[in-house]
């Protein structure tokens, strides 16, 4: 997985303030690699330099090993940190995911102050201002794969770069873990804001994830919206082939509903009819 950092060669004299201008949120290790000057500066020297810039109001120390740049002339007390940039940098391989990814792409029905991000390792929750950042360890089947199984892109944003799941991967992820995404109404209404999904990319990631229940959920959603999303029979059949062999509840809480035989899913009436309001 590529990690964006603005660096210079060992022969160039890097001014810390130039690095801050190009990296709105950054990790200590990335700055240290750029600041080392070919090994002539120690990590202790780097730490002292950062401490001085924090004291001068040029940086915010967010937590151990993580900093945000304050634009020249700005008030550090009033400076806001972009949450997608922050989520990306909370782990060396952090990826904005689930509802936070849909929100980044402008496809979330509701705007949240909670941001989930994927990582291979274990992290603690983190709060900054009114925002909460929730780490999700990537599923074991994907943890050691390049790009955590695919569907991860880097996009320029707010003066930096955000690592984020594509709309195709986000479709599968939010249906795989609806409890992280506000429940079925939020999931359905958010996904219905997307005009197009690449069905081949959706299918490839669904196969990599390896969950029959998730495959059925994805297939059912695509079938329910086949006209709007222009989904072809061959793609729906591919998802049917991945669906469970025995009936499963759409909802982990085993909410009652109607059995949709071709997907072996017991689907609540409110999802079948897209009748939201009473239960969320």
C-alpha positions as CSV (number, residue, x, y, z in Angstrom):
1,X,0.0,0.0,0.0
2,X,1.5,3.3,-1.1
3,X,2.1,5.9,1.6
4,X,2.4,9.5,0.6
5,X,5.0,11.6,2.2
6,X,6.7,14.7,0.9
7,X,10.4,13.9,1.1
8,X,13.7,15.3,-0.1
9,X,17.0,13.7,-1.1
10,X,19.8,13.5,1.5
11,X,21.7,16.3,-0.3
12,X,18.8,18.8,0.0
13,X,18.5,21.0,3.1
14,X,14.9,20.6,4.1
15,X,13.2,23.4,6.0
16,X,10.7,22.0,8.5
17,X,8.3,24.7,7.6
18,X,8.3,23.7,4.0
19,X,7.5,20.1,5.1
20,X,4.7,21.4,7.2
21,X,3.2,23.3,4.2
22,X,3.1,20.2,2.2
23,X,1.8,17.8,4.9
24,X,-1.2,19.1,6.9
25,X,-1.2,16.0,9.1
26,X,1.9,13.8,9.5
27,X,3.5,11.1,11.6
28,X,6.8,11.6,13.5
29,X,8.5,8.8,11.6
30,X,7.7,10.3,8.2
31,X,9.0,13.7,9.2
32,X,12.1,12.1,10.8
33,X,13.0,10.3,7.6
34,X,12.8,13.6,5.7
35,X,14.6,15.6,8.4
36,X,17.4,13.2,9.0
37,X,19.6,14.8,6.3
38,X,21.2,11.5,5.4
39,X,21.7,10.5,9.0
40,X,23.3,13.7,10.1
41,X,20.4,14.5,12.4
42,X,19.3,12.2,15.2
43,X,15.7,11.4,16.2
44,X,16.3,13.4,19.4
45,X,17.2,16.5,17.3
46,X,14.1,15.9,15.2
47,X,11.9,15.6,18.3
48,X,13.4,18.9,19.7
49,X,12.7,20.7,16.4
50,X,9.0,19.5,16.5
51,X,8.7,20.5,20.1
52,X,9.9,24.0,19.3
53,X,7.4,24.4,16.4
54,X,4.6,23.2,18.7
55,X,5.6,25.8,21.2
56,X,5.6,28.5,18.5
57,X,2.1,27.6,17.4
58,X,3.2,26.2,14.0
59,X,2.2,22.6,14.9
60,X,-0.5,20.9,16.9
61,X,0.7,17.8,18.8
62,X,-2.4,15.5,18.3
63,X,-1.1,12.5,20.2
64,X,2.2,10.6,20.5
65,X,3.9,10.5,17.1
66,X,1.2,12.5,15.3
67,X,1.1,16.2,14.3
68,X,-1.0,18.7,12.4
69,X,0.4,21.7,10.6
70,X,-1.0,25.1,11.4
71,X,-1.0,27.4,8.3
72,X,1.3,30.3,8.4
73,X,-0.4,33.2,10.3
74,X,-3.3,31.1,11.5
75,X,-4.4,30.8,15.2
76,X,-3.5,27.3,16.5
77,X,-6.4,27.6,19.0
78,X,-8.9,27.9,16.1
79,X,-7.3,25.6,13.6
80,X,-9.4,22.6,12.5
81,X,-7.9,19.4,11.3
82,X,-9.4,17.6,8.4
83,X,-10.8,14.4,9.8
84,X,-10.1,12.3,6.6
85,X,-6.5,13.3,6.6
86,X,-6.3,12.6,10.3
87,X,-7.9,9.2,10.0
88,X,-5.4,8.3,7.2
89,X,-2.4,9.1,9.5
90,X,-3.6,7.5,12.7
91,X,-1.9,4.3,11.5
92,X,1.0,3.8,9.0
93,X,-1.5,2.0,6.8
94,X,-4.7,3.8,7.8
95,X,-7.5,3.7,5.3
96,X,-10.7,5.8,5.6
97,X,-13.5,3.2,5.4
98,X,-17.2,2.3,6.0
99,X,-19.5,5.2,6.5
100,X,-16.5,7.6,6.7
101,X,-15.5,6.6,3.2
102,X,-19.1,7.2,1.9
103,X,-19.0,10.6,3.6
104,X,-15.6,11.4,2.0
105,X,-17.0,10.5,-1.4
106,X,-20.1,12.7,-0.7
107,X,-22.5,9.7,-0.7
108,X,-23.5,9.5,3.0
109,X,-27.1,10.1,3.8
110,X,-26.2,11.5,7.3
111,X,-23.1,13.3,8.3
112,X,-21.3,11.8,11.2
113,X,-18.6,12.9,13.6
114,X,-17.4,9.3,14.0
115,X,-14.8,8.1,11.5
116,X,-13.8,4.4,11.0
117,X,-10.5,3.6,9.5
118,X,-8.9,0.3,8.5
119,X,-5.5,-0.9,9.6
120,X,-3.6,-4.2,9.8
121,X,-2.6,-3.7,13.4
122,X,-4.4,-2.9,16.6
123,X,-5.1,0.7,17.5
124,X,-7.0,2.5,20.2
125,X,-9.9,4.8,19.6
126,X,-9.0,8.5,19.5
127,X,-11.0,11.7,20.0
128,X,-10.0,15.1,18.7
129,X,-12.3,18.0,19.2
130,X,-15.8,16.7,18.5
131,X,-14.6,13.9,16.2
132,X,-14.1,10.3,17.2
133,X,-11.8,8.0,15.2
134,X,-12.5,4.3,15.5
135,X,-9.9,1.7,14.2
136,X,-11.1,-1.5,12.6
137,X,-8.6,-4.3,12.2
138,X,-8.8,-5.6,8.7
139,X,-10.4,-9.0,8.4
140,X,-7.9,-11.9,8.7
141,X,-8.6,-13.0,5.1
142,X,-7.4,-9.6,3.8
143,X,-4.9,-8.5,6.4
144,X,-1.8,-9.6,4.6
145,X,-3.0,-8.9,1.0
146,X,-1.7,-5.9,-0.9
147,X,-4.0,-2.9,-0.3
148,X,-5.9,-5.0,2.2
149,X,-7.6,-6.9,-0.5
150,X,-8.0,-4.1,-3.1
151,X,-10.3,-1.2,-3.5
152,X,-8.0,1.3,-1.8
153,X,-7.1,4.6,-3.5
154,X,-5.1,7.7,-2.6
155,X,-6.8,11.0,-3.4
156,X,-5.5,14.6,-3.0
157,X,-7.6,16.3,-0.4
158,X,-7.3,19.5,1.7
159,X,-3.6,20.0,0.9
160,X,-2.6,16.4,1.6
161,X,-3.5,12.9,0.5
162,X,-6.3,10.6,1.9
163,X,-6.2,6.8,1.6
164,X,-9.8,5.7,1.3
165,X,-11.8,2.8,0.1
166,X,-13.5,3.0,-3.3
167,X,-17.2,3.2,-3.7
168,X,-17.2,-0.4,-4.8
169,X,-15.3,-1.6,-1.7
170,X,-17.4,0.7,0.5
171,X,-20.6,-0.9,-0.9
172,X,-19.4,-4.3,0.2
173,X,-18.0,-3.2,3.6
174,X,-21.1,-1.3,4.8
175,X,-23.2,-4.3,3.9
176,X,-20.7,-6.6,5.6
177,X,-20.9,-4.6,8.8
178,X,-24.1,-2.6,8.9
179,X,-23.7,-2.1,12.6
180,X,-20.8,0.2,11.9
181,X,-22.9,2.2,9.5
182,X,-26.0,3.2,11.3
183,X,-28.3,0.3,10.4
184,X,-30.2,-0.6,7.2
185,X,-31.9,2.7,6.6
186,X,-28.6,4.6,6.7
187,X,-26.9,2.0,4.6
188,X,-29.6,1.8,2.0
189,X,-30.2,5.5,1.7
190,X,-26.4,6.2,1.5
191,X,-25.8,3.6,-1.2
192,X,-28.8,4.8,-3.2
193,X,-26.9,8.1,-3.6
194,X,-24.3,6.4,-5.8
195,X,-25.1,6.6,-9.5
196,X,-22.8,3.8,-10.6
197,X,-20.7,0.9,-9.3
198,X,-18.3,-1.2,-11.3
199,X,-19.8,-4.7,-10.8
200,X,-16.6,-6.5,-11.6
201,X,-14.8,-4.6,-8.9
202,X,-17.6,-5.2,-6.4
203,X,-17.5,-8.9,-7.3
204,X,-13.8,-9.2,-7.0
205,X,-13.7,-7.7,-3.6
206,X,-16.7,-9.7,-2.4
207,X,-14.8,-12.9,-3.4
208,X,-11.7,-11.7,-1.6
209,X,-13.7,-11.1,1.6
210,X,-15.1,-14.6,1.5
211,X,-18.4,-14.2,3.3
212,X,-21.4,-16.0,1.8
213,X,-23.8,-13.8,3.8
214,X,-22.2,-10.6,2.6
215,X,-22.3,-11.9,-1.0
216,X,-26.0,-12.4,-0.6
217,X,-26.5,-9.0,0.9
218,X,-24.6,-7.3,-1.9
219,X,-26.3,-9.4,-4.6
220,X,-29.8,-8.6,-3.1
221,X,-29.0,-4.8,-3.0
222,X,-27.8,-4.8,-6.6
223,X,-30.8,-6.8,-7.7
224,X,-33.2,-4.4,-5.9
225,X,-31.5,-1.5,-7.7
226,X,-30.6,-3.3,-11.0
227,X,-32.4,-0.8,-13.3
228,X,-30.9,2.3,-11.7
229,X,-27.4,0.7,-11.5
230,X,-27.7,-1.1,-14.9
231,X,-26.7,-4.5,-13.3
232,X,-26.7,-7.4,-15.8
233,X,-27.9,-10.9,-15.2
234,X,-24.4,-12.4,-15.4
235,X,-23.3,-10.3,-12.5
236,X,-26.3,-11.2,-10.4
237,X,-25.8,-14.9,-11.1
238,X,-22.1,-14.6,-10.0
239,X,-23.3,-13.3,-6.6
240,X,-26.0,-16.0,-6.4
241,X,-23.3,-18.6,-6.8
242,X,-21.5,-17.1,-3.7
243,X,-24.7,-16.9,-1.6
244,X,-25.3,-19.3,1.4
245,X,-26.7,-22.7,0.7
246,X,-29.2,-22.4,3.7
247,X,-31.4,-19.5,4.7
248,X,-29.8,-16.7,6.7
249,X,-31.1,-13.6,8.3
250,X,-30.2,-10.4,6.6
251,X,-29.8,-8.9,10.0
252,X,-27.5,-10.3,12.7
253,X,-30.2,-9.7,15.3
254,X,-32.4,-12.2,13.4
255,X,-35.1,-9.7,12.7
256,X,-38.1,-11.4,11.2
257,X,-39.1,-10.9,7.6
258,X,-39.7,-12.6,4.3
259,X,-37.5,-15.3,2.8
260,X,-36.1,-14.3,-0.6
261,X,-35.3,-17.8,-1.9
262,X,-32.9,-16.9,-4.6
263,X,-30.6,-15.2,-2.1
264,X,-31.5,-17.5,0.9
265,X,-32.0,-14.3,2.9
266,X,-34.7,-13.5,5.4
267,X,-35.2,-9.8,4.6
268,X,-37.2,-7.5,7.0
269,X,-40.3,-5.9,5.5
270,X,-38.9,-2.4,5.9
271,X,-35.8,-3.3,3.8
272,X,-37.9,-5.3,1.2
273,X,-40.2,-2.3,0.7
274,X,-37.7,0.4,1.6
275,X,-40.2,1.7,4.1
276,X,-38.2,3.6,6.6
277,X,-39.3,5.5,9.7
278,X,-40.5,3.3,12.5
279,X,-37.5,1.1,13.1
280,X,-33.9,2.1,12.4
